[in-house]
Amino acid sequence: MRQYELIAIFPIEEEQHKAGRDKLIADLTAAGVEIEKTDEMGDRDLAYEIKKIRRGKYVLFSIKADGGKIEVLDKAFKLNSNLIRHLFVKKDE
C-alpha cells in the first residue's frame, strides 16, 4: 500500500459539508482504504469560482491505498454532489 494525501473541498453550508464528508469517508472505507489522519483546514477562498461558489471548507486526509483504487475512487468522487473538488497526491517514501 502506498501513502497518499487527499485534499477535498466541500461547500461552506454545514449540512452539505457533513453529507459530502460522510459520503467521501464511506467511499474510502468501501474501497478498503485506510484513513490515517484527517485535518480540517477550515473555510478558505477558492482560487477561482466553481459552479458559482467562491468559498469552501478544505479537509486534508492522509490515507494508505493501492494504486489501482485511486482511479476507482476518483470516478466515485465525481458522483458526490457535495464535493466541489478533490486531489490525490502520492507522498514520497
Secondary structure by P-SEA (a helix, b strand, c coil): cbbbbbbbbbcccaaaaaaaaaaaaaaaaaacccccccccccccccccccccccbbbbbbbbbcccaaaaaaaaaaaaacccccbbbbbbbcc
